[in-house]
Amino acid sequence: MSVMRRSVRLALIAALLFLACVIAAASAVTITESPAVLNPGGQITITISGLNDGSEFNLLIDGKLAVTPGSMALFQTQNFNMPFSLKSGTVSASTHGTTATAFSVKPSGGKTYSVMDTADANGDFILPPQPYTISSGMYDFLQLQGPVSSGTTLLTTEMNLEGKKYGPSNSQITFTVQGITNGAVWVTALVDNNQVLAPTEVVIGSGIPSATPATTAAPVVTTTVPATGTTVPETTETLPEESVAAPTTTATATAALTPGATTAAPAATTFYSADQQVSLTAQDVDYAALMMVSETNVPDTWLAIGSAYTIVPNSLSFDPPATLSFAAPSSGNDYAYFIGQYSNGAWTSVPSTPGAGTIDADIDSAGIYALMAYKPESTIQPAASGTAQQATPTPLVQDTSAPRIASIAQAASPSAAPTGAPLDSTVVAGALAIGLVLFARMRR
């Protein structure tokens, strides 16, 4: 009898080890992109393996293309092959540098769906996240098209597809790039809010035209003189009112400076989320993206204002610190806003300051960030013991001259989003069946 029980225990251990291996294998997702250099009209291939059904899949396609002011610009992903569906998803897009833009999608053999609007005074067209179930199959194109505004020689575009994936675990997304003669495309993919494909640059034609940094001539002096910095033309577009001027520096001259010597100001670039609700201004960063993700584990006394955003690539660090800015709500009461950071399964507050219609924070690394507010005491539920929770903490940011967010602050706390990919139901059922059979034998 003891021999039989020992055999049953060993079999049970083996079954549990098998299930553990299945779980580990199910969580291993890999996504790659090729090629790194492309001729105009060439094909991009995104290879995906181990992507389970129910996983939150987020694909960002950024484009930068050399354009001529007054011309008609086009950025198009043609013959877009989508091997799986994205249910309960969203589609968002934006351009910077047009007077108007139309975003169009045409399923193969179906009708063309378009959204067109004029750009704002800064040349920005924004298509906020639209609820959309992206069906599997071939799409003739996803495109952004519009007249280029005066003074624009480099057009920036973004397309973001997001939703719960259903379809084959191993597949390829393919499309050809149309409308770019010289420029670049970046492809980034997240799975369950985690970066799986870091921003990968694809150079098209001769690439993005290089910009010549502005410099300030230094006069011939023999004493300590201030060298005034100037704003540097950026390799990516910055809205005029948010251009970042280089700080004033002081140079000590121990001898006469060479006539015509120049001092280059640090290069500062501003990057935007596809919905233009969040921006990141950083020095000496060639590329960064802000991708919308779901919030999870939000503290009971906090309220998430909108969505969270992750900065990619997640390896970025900022020295000097970068400025992260969230658009502030335009209506409501004077409850405090602040920016929260999600790390190691928990949220912490980041020192924040009010800007011109924004809430700003200086950050030194990439991560997941969200605009938050403290809930008013009336919405805080009693703790399980029956004792009331801590009263509303001291605000980090408060603007009583322009009350706002009361209606938002009264909303219920968002529910936590699942963080793991679900297992295949057949595998789980089989493992449970093995366990039940072995348990029954042990009781005999």
C-alpha positions in Angstrom: 0.0 0.0 0.0 2.8 2.4 0.9 4.4 1.7 -2.5 1.2 2.5 -4.3 0.8 5.7 -2.3 4.4 6.7 -3.1 3.8 6.1 -6.8 0.6 8.2 -6.7 2.5 11.0 -4.9 5.3 10.9 -7.5 2.7 10.9 -10.3 1.0 13.9 -8.7 4.3 15.8 -8.4 5.0 15.0 -12.0 1.6 16.4 -13.1 2.1 19.6 -11.1 5.6 20.0 -12.6 4.1 19.6 -16.0 1.5 22.2 -15.3 4.2 24.6 -14.0 6.1 24.1 -17.2 2.9 24.8 -19.2 2.4 28.0 -17.3 6.0 29.1 -17.8 5.7 28.4 -21.5 2.4 30.2 -21.8 3.9 33.4 -20.4 6.9 33.4 -22.9 6.0 35.9 -25.7 8.4 37.0 -28.3 7.9 39.7 -31.0 10.5 40.7 -33.6 10.6 43.1 -36.5 12.4 43.0 -39.8 14.1 44.5 -41.8 16.1 47.4 -40.3 16.5 49.2 -43.7 13.8 49.5 -46.3 13.4 50.9 -49.8 10.3 53.1 -50.4 7.2 50.8 -50.7 9.0 47.8 -49.0 7.4 45.4 -46.5 7.7 45.3 -42.7 7.2 42.0 -41.0 6.3 41.6 -37.3 6.8 38.0 -36.1 4.9 37.0 -33.0 5.1 33.7 -31.0 3.5 32.6 -27.8 0.8 35.2 -27.7 -2.2 33.7 -25.8 -5.8 34.6 -26.3 -7.1 37.3 -23.9 -3.7 39.0 -23.8 -3.8 42.8 -24.0 -1.9 43.6 -27.3 -0.8 47.1 -28.1 0.9 48.0 -31.4 2.3 51.5 -32.1 3.5 52.5 -35.6 5.3 55.9 -35.7 6.4 57.5 -38.9 8.6 60.5 -39.8 8.8 61.6 -43.4 10.5 64.4 -45.2 7.8 66.6 -46.8 7.5 69.9 -48.8 5.3 72.7 -47.3 2.0 73.0 -49.2 2.2 69.5 -50.7 -0.2 66.6 -49.9 1.4 64.2 -47.5 0.6 60.5 -47.2 1.6 57.9 -44.6 0.1 54.5 -45.4 0.4 51.0 -44.2 -0.8 49.1 -47.3 -1.9 45.4 -47.6 -2.0 45.3 -43.8 -2.3 41.6 -42.8 -3.9 41.2 -39.4 -3.6 37.5 -38.4 -5.7 37.8 -35.2 -8.6 39.9 -33.9 -8.3 42.6 -31.3 -11.6 42.7 -29.4 -12.9 45.5 -27.1 -10.1 47.6 -28.5 -9.3 51.1 -29.6 -7.7 52.9 -32.5 -6.0 56.2 -32.2 -3.9 58.4 -34.5 -2.3 61.8 -34.8 -0.2 63.9 -37.1 2.0 67.0 -36.5 2.6 69.4 -39.3 -0.6 69.5 -41.4 -3.5 72.0 -41.8 -6.0 69.1 -41.9 -5.7 65.3 -41.8 -8.0 62.3 -42.8 -7.5 59.0 -41.1 -8.9 56.1 -43.2 -9.2 52.4 -42.9 -10.3 50.0 -45.7 -10.8 46.3 -45.0 -10.1 44.3 -48.2 -13.4 44.1 -50.2 -15.2 46.4 -47.8 -16.0 50.0 -47.4 -13.6 52.8 -46.5 -14.1 54.3 -43.1 -12.6 57.9 -42.7 -12.4 60.6 -40.0 -11.3 64.0 -41.1 -10.7 67.2 -39.2 -8.7 70.4 -39.4 -5.5 70.6 -37.4 -5.2 73.1 -34.6 -3.0 76.2 -34.7 0.0 74.2 -33.9 -0.5 71.8 -36.8 -1.8 68.9 -34.7 -4.5 66.5 -35.8 -5.7 64.2 -33.1 -8.0 61.2 -33.3 -8.6 60.2 -29.7 -8.9 56.5 -28.9 -12.0 55.2 -30.7 -13.8 52.0 -29.5 -13.2 49.5 -32.3 -13.0 45.7 -32.7 -10.2 45.0 -35.2 -11.1 41.9 -37.1 -8.5 39.5 -38.4 -7.9 39.5 -42.2 -6.4 41.8 -44.8 -6.8 45.6 -44.9 -6.1 47.4 -48.1 -4.7 50.3 -46.1 -4.6 52.3 -42.9 -3.6 55.8 -43.8 -3.1 59.4 -42.7 -3.3 62.0 -45.4 -3.4 65.8 -45.4 -1.9 69.1 -46.8 1.4 70.0 -45.2 1.4 73.3 -43.3 3.8 76.1 -44.1 7.3 75.7 -42.5 6.9 71.9 -42.1 9.7 69.8 -43.7 9.4 66.8 -41.4 5.9 65.3 -40.7 5.3 63.2 -37.7 2.5 60.5 -37.6 1.3 57.9 -35.2 -1.1 55.0 -35.4 -2.0 52.9 -32.3 -4.0 49.7 -32.3 -4.9 48.0 -29.0 -7.3 45.3 -27.7 -7.6 41.8 -26.4 -6.1 39.3 -28.8 -7.9 36.2 -30.1 -6.5 34.0 -32.8 -3.3 32.0 -33.5 -0.6 32.2 -30.9 2.1 32.2 -33.6 1.7 34.6 -36.5 3.0 37.5 -38.6 1.7 41.0 -39.1 2.9 42.3 -42.5 2.4 45.6 -44.4 4.1 47.8 -46.9 5.0 51.4 -46.2 3.7 53.9 -48.7 4.2 57.7 -48.9 7.7 57.9 -47.4 10.5 58.5 -49.8 13.0 59.5 -47.1 12.3 59.0 -43.4 11.8 56.3 -40.8 9.2 54.1 -39.1 9.3 52.9 -35.5 7.4 49.8 -34.4 6.7 49.1 -30.7 4.6 46.3 -29.1 3.3 45.8 -25.6 1.7 42.6 -24.1 -0.3 43.0 -20.9 1.3 46.5 -20.4 4.8 45.1 -20.7 7.3 46.0 -23.4 7.9 43.0 -25.6 9.2 44.7 -28.7 11.2 47.7 -27.9 10.9 50.7 -30.3 12.6 49.4 -33.4 13.7 51.9 -36.1 13.3 51.1 -39.8 15.2 53.5 -42.0 13.5 54.2 -45.3 15.3 55.6 -48.3 18.1 57.9 -47.1 16.5 58.3 -43.6 15.5 61.4 -41.7 17.2 64.6 -43.0 19.7 65.8 -40.3 19.1 69.2 -38.7 21.9 71.7 -38.1 21.9 72.8 -34.4 21.8 76.5 -33.7 24.8 78.0 -32.1 25.7 81.2 -30.4 28.9 83.0 -31.3 31.2 83.8 -28.3 32.8 87.3 -28.3 36.5 87.8 -27.7 36.8 88.4 -24.0 39.5 88.2 -21.2 37.1 88.2 -18.2 34.2 86.0 -17.0 31.3 86.4 -19.4 27.8 84.8 -19.6 27.3 82.6 -22.7 23.6 82.9 -23.4 22.0 79.7 -24.7 19.4 79.6 -27.5 16.6 77.3 -28.4 17.8 74.5 -30.7 15.8 73.4 -33.7 14.7 69.9 -32.9 14.9 66.7 -34.9 11.3 66.1 -34.0 8.5 68.6 -33.8 7.8 70.6 -30.7 4.8 72.8 -30.4 5.8 76.5 -30.5 4.5 77.4 -27.1 6.3 74.4 -25.5 9.7 74.8 -27.2 12.3 74.3 -24.5 15.0 77.0 -24.3 18.5 76.0 -23.1 19.4 77.2 -19.7 21.7 80.2 -19.4 25.2 79.1 -18.5 28.3 81.0 -17.3 31.6 80.4 -18.9 34.9 81.4 -17.3 37.5 82.6 -19.8 41.2 82.4 -18.7 42.4 83.6 -22.1 41.0 85.3 -25.1 38.4 83.1 -26.8 39.0 82.2 -30.4 36.9 84.5 -32.7 33.9 82.8 -34.1 33.9 80.1 -31.4 30.4 78.6 -30.8 28.6 77.1 -27.9 25.8 74.6 -28.7 22.8 74.4 -26.4 21.6 71.0 -25.2 19.2 69.4 -27.7 15.7 69.1 -26.1 13.0 67.1 -27.9 9.3 66.8 -27.0 7.5 63.5 -27.7 3.7 63.0 -27.5 1.3 60.2 -26.9 -0.9 59.3 -29.9 -3.9 61.2 -28.2 -1.6 64.2 -27.4 -2.7 64.1 -23.8 0.8 63.4 -22.5 4.2 64.8 -23.5 7.8 64.1 -22.5 10.5 66.7 -23.0 14.0 65.3 -22.7 17.5 66.2 -23.7 19.8 63.9 -25.8 17.0 61.4 -26.6 16.6 60.3 -30.2 13.3 58.6 -29.8 10.7 57.9 -27.1 7.0 57.0 -27.2 4.2 57.2 -24.7 1.8 54.3 -25.0 -1.6 54.1 -23.3 -1.9 51.2 -20.8 -4.5 50.1 -18.2 -4.2 51.0 -14.5 -4.1 48.3 -11.9 -3.8 48.3 -8.1 -4.9 52.0 -7.7 -4.9 52.9 -4.0 -8.4 53.2 -2.5 -7.9 56.9 -1.7 -6.7 57.7 -5.2 -8.6 58.3 -8.4 -7.1 57.7 -11.8 -7.8 60.6 -14.2 -7.9 59.0 -17.7 -5.5 56.3 -18.7 -1.9 55.4 -17.6 0.9 55.7 -20.1 4.2 53.8 -20.3 7.4 55.4 -21.7 9.3 53.2 -24.2 11.9 52.1 -24.6 11.8 51.1 -20.9 15.6 51.3 -20.7 15.6 55.1 -21.0 17.1 57.3 -18.2 17.2 61.1 -18.2 20.1 63.2 -17.0 19.2 66.0 -16.6 15.7 64.9 -15.6 13.0 65.0 -18.3 9.7 66.8 -17.9 6.5 64.7 -18.1 3.3 66.6 -18.7 -0.3 65.5 -18.5 -3.2 67.7 -19.8 -5.2 68.9 -16.8 -9.0 68.3 -16.8 -10.8 71.5 -17.9 -13.8 71.4 -15.5 -14.6 70.3 -11.9 -13.7 71.2 -8.4 -10.3 72.1 -6.8 -9.3 68.6 -5.7 -5.6 68.0 -6.0 -3.9 66.5 -9.1 -0.6 64.7 -9.0 1.3 62.3 -11.2 1.7 58.7 -9.9 4.3 56.1 -10.9 3.6 52.4 -11.0 6.6 50.2 -10.1 7.0 46.7 -8.5 3.2 46.3 -8.2 2.5 49.5 -6.4 1.8 53.2 -7.1 3.8 56.1 -5.6 3.3 59.8 -6.0 5.8 61.9 -7.9 6.4 65.6 -6.9 4.3 67.5 -9.3 3.7 71.2 -10.2 0.9 72.9 -12.2 1.8 74.2 -15.6 -0.1 76.1 -18.3 -3.1 73.7 -18.6 -0.9 70.8 -17.5 0.4 68.9 -14.5 4.1 68.4 -14.7 6.8 66.3 -13.0 10.5 65.9 -13.5 11.4 62.2 -13.9 14.8 60.5 -14.3 13.7 57.2 -15.9 11.1 55.5 -18.1 8.2 53.7 -16.4 4.4 53.7 -16.1 2.8 57.0 -15.1 -0.7 58.3 -14.7 -2.5 61.5 -13.7 -4.1 61.0 -10.3 -6.3 62.9 -7.8 -7.1 62.3 -4.2 -10.7 61.2 -3.6 -12.8 63.5 -1.4 -13.5 62.0 2.0 -17.2 61.4 1.1 -16.2 58.7 -1.4 -13.8 56.8 0.8 -15.4 53.6 2.0 -14.9 52.3 5.6 -12.2 49.8 6.1 -13.2 46.1 6.7 -12.8 46.5 10.5 -15.4 49.3 10.5 -12.9 52.0 11.1 -12.9 54.9 8.6 -9.8 55.1 6.3 -7.3 57.9 6.6 -8.7 61.3 5.6 -7.7 62.9 2.3 -3.9 63.5 2.3 -2.4 66.9 1.9 -2.6 67.9 -1.8 0.6 67.8 -3.9 -0.9 70.1 -6.5 -3.9 72.4 -6.1 -5.3 75.2 -8.2 -8.2 76.9 -6.3 -8.4 79.8 -8.8 -9.7 77.4 -11.4 -11.7 74.7 -9.7 -12.1 71.4 -11.6 -12.5 67.6 -11.5 -15.4 67.4 -9.0 -17.6 65.4 -11.4 -14.7 63.1 -12.2 -13.6 62.8 -8.6 -17.0 61.4 -7.6 -16.7 58.4 -9.9 -16.0 55.0 -8.6 -12.5 53.7 -8.3 -11.4 51.8 -11.5 -11.2 48.1 -11.1 -7.8 46.4 -11.3 -6.9 45.1 -14.7 -5.6 41.5 -15.1 -1.8 41.4 -15.4 -1.3 37.8 -16.6 -2.1 36.0 -19.8 -4.9 33.4 -19.4 -4.1 29.7 -19.9 -5.7 27.7 -22.6 -8.9 26.2 -21.1 -8.1 22.7 -22.5 -4.7 22.6 -20.7 -6.2 23.7 -17.4 -9.0 21.2 -17.6 -6.6 18.4 -18.4 -4.3 19.3 -15.5 -7.3 19.4 -13.1 -8.6 16.1 -14.3 -5.2 14.4 -13.7 -5.2 15.9 -10.2 -8.7 14.7 -9.3 -7.9 11.1 -10.5 -4.7 11.0 -8.5 -6.5 12.4 -5.4 -9.2 9.7 -5.7 -6.6 7.0 -5.9 -4.9 8.3 -2.8 -8.1 8.0 -0.8 -8.6 4.3 -1.7 
